[in-house]
Amino acid sequence: MKCIQLWKLWSSAEPNNPLVLEAQSRMNNYSKEDWAVMAKEATELMEDMGYIVKNNLGELPEEIFDRMIQHHTDWFYTPNRLNVNRNALYSICHKQYIEFLNQYAPNLNLYVFRMYRKYAHKVPE
């Protein structure tokens, strides 16, 4: 499971969602180099989360949440509280999201759920 597959699921399920529309608009302007930088950043973030879980270093820290929000803001859209809570729910209830997260570490999806719920207050409503 790849991130682009999750994007396709979401964008096809909610084609008129303002966040989907913003992300589509922004992605249409990316160069090949932009895509490479964005993918590298995303992979590092996911690997860092996986490292924390695999090595039993505790819950995902606020810094990881901040990096996740910044990644979305920099490349796709500015997350809002509804979006963060939706992602939290998907991390424990949506098969494809669970598969995507857990390829980086067993049960990473549970850590992501708790992280999103713990820090959701940091994003605007």
N, C-alpha and C positions, 0 to 999 in steps of 0.2 A: 504494500500500500504506500502510495506517495502522496505528498501534500497536494499536488496538482489534481489528483483524483478526488480529494476532499473538497477542493475548490469547485470542481465540476459538479459534484453532488449538491453542494450548497447553492451555487449560482443557478443551476437548473431547477432546483426546488423553490427558490425565492428570486426569480429574475427581476422583480421590481423593488427589491429591498434596496433602500438608499445606499447601504454599505456595499452591496454587490455592484451597484451601478458605479459608485466611486472607484472601487477596485478595478472594474473593467476599464474604465476611462484611464486610470493611471497605468495599468499594465499595457495598454495599447501603445504607450509612448516609450516603453523600455527598449533599450538596445540589447544586443546579445551580451555585452559586457555588464550591463545592469543586472540582467538575469543571473549571470555568473556570480556577481557580488552578493545579490540577494540570496541565492541558493547556498552559498558558502556560509553566510551569516546564519541562515535558518538551520543548516546542518550542525554548525557549532553549538547553537542553542540547544538543539535536541540531544546532541551528544553530551553536553554538560549536564542536562537533566538526567539522562541515562546514567552517567557516572555517579551522580549523587545517590541515585536509587540503588544501583548495583553494589556500591560500596557502603551501604547502610549509613550514610552521613546525615540522616534525619529528613525532615520535611524539606520541600523545595523552598528556598529562601525568597524573601521579598525581591531581591536583586534579580532573580530569574523571572519573576512576574514582570518587573519593570522592563527587562530586556524583551520579553514577549510582547508587551504592549508597544514598546518602542519599535520593534520590528514591524508590527502591523501598521503602526502610524507612519513609519518611514516609507513603506512599500505599497500599502494597500488602502487603508482607511484608518480613521481615528476610532478605536473601539469605544463603545459606550457600555453602560452597566448591563443593559439587556443582552448585548452581544457577548459580554464576558460570562454572564450567567447561562446563556445558551451553550457556549463552549464548555462550561463546567458540566452541564447536563449531558451534552454529547459525549464527553469523555468517559462517562459511566454507562450510557444507555444506547449509544450508536455503534453498531458493530464495526464499521469501517474506521471510525475515530479511535476506538479501542485498539484495533489492529495496528493502526498507524503509530500510536503512542507506544504500544507495548513491544514494537520491534526494536526500540532503543533500550528498554529494560523491562523485565517482568513486572507487571502491575504499575508501570509508570502512569497509566491512566488514573489510578486512584490518587496518586500524589498530585497530578495535575488538577484533578477535581478539587482536592482540598486547598491547593494553592489558589485557584481561581476564586473559590468561595471565601477564603481568608482575606484576599486583597481586592476583591471586586469593588469595595468602597472607594478605592483610589481613582477609579475612572468616572467621568461625568455620567449623569443619568441621561 
